[in-house]
Amino acid sequence: MSTWEWLGFGLLLGLVGAVLVAIFLYLRTAYRRGGWRDVKTSFIIAIVALVLFYVVRVAENADLQTMKDAVNRMTR
C-alpha cells in the first residue's frame, strides 16, 4: 500500500473512533440526566439518526449513478 492509502486508512479509522466517542459521550450525558430509561431513548434516537443519514447518502448516490448512466447513454 502506498503512503496515500495508509493516510486515508488512518483518517478513516480516526473518523470511526470519533463517531464512537461521540456516541459514548451522548449516552453518558443521557445517563447522568435521567438514568437508564433516558439512555434507552437516546440510544434509539442515535441509531435512527445514523440509519437515516445512511439512507439519505445511499439515495443521493443512486441518483448520481442514474445521472451518470443517462449521460453515458447520451454520449455513445
C-alpha positions in Angstrom: 0.0 0.0 0.0 1.2 3.5 -0.8 1.6 6.3 1.7 -1.6 7.9 0.5 -3.6 4.8 1.0 -2.2 4.4 4.6 -3.0 8.1 5.2 -6.6 7.6 4.0 -7.0 4.4 6.1 -5.7 6.2 9.2 -8.1 9.1 8.7 -11.0 6.7 8.2 -10.1 4.9 11.4 -9.9 8.2 13.2 -13.3 9.2 11.9 -14.8 5.9 13.1 -13.2 6.4 16.5 -14.5 9.9 16.8 -18.1 8.8 16.0 -17.8 6.1 18.6 -16.5 8.5 21.2 -19.3 11.0 20.4 -22.0 8.3 20.8 -20.4 7.2 24.1 -20.4 10.8 25.4 -24.0 11.3 24.2 -25.2 8.2 26.1 -23.2 9.1 29.2 -24.8 12.5 29.3 -28.3 10.9 28.9 -27.5 8.5 31.8 -26.4 11.4 34.1 -29.6 13.3 33.3 -32.2 10.6 33.7 -30.7 7.1 34.2 -31.1 4.0 32.1 -34.5 5.0 30.8 -33.1 8.1 29.1 -30.1 6.1 27.8 -32.5 3.7 26.1 -34.4 6.5 24.5 -31.3 8.4 23.5 -29.7 5.2 22.0 -32.8 4.6 19.8 -32.7 8.3 18.7 -29.0 8.0 17.9 -29.4 4.8 15.9 -32.4 6.2 13.9 -30.4 9.3 13.1 -27.4 7.3 11.8 -29.7 5.0 9.8 -31.5 8.0 8.2 -28.1 9.6 7.4 -27.0 6.4 5.7 -30.3 6.1 3.8 -30.0 9.6 2.5 -26.5 9.1 1.4 -27.4 5.9 -0.5 -30.4 7.7 -2.1 -28.1 10.5 -3.3 -25.5 8.1 -4.7 -28.3 6.2 -6.5 -29.5 9.4 -8.1 -25.9 10.3 -9.2 -25.4 6.8 -10.6 -28.7 7.2 -12.6 -27.5 10.5 -14.0 -24.1 9.1 -14.9 -25.8 6.2 -16.8 -28.0 8.7 -18.6 -25.1 10.8 -19.7 -23.2 7.7 -20.8 -26.1 6.6 -22.9 -26.5 10.0 -24.5 -22.8 10.4 -25.3 -22.4 7.0 -27.0 
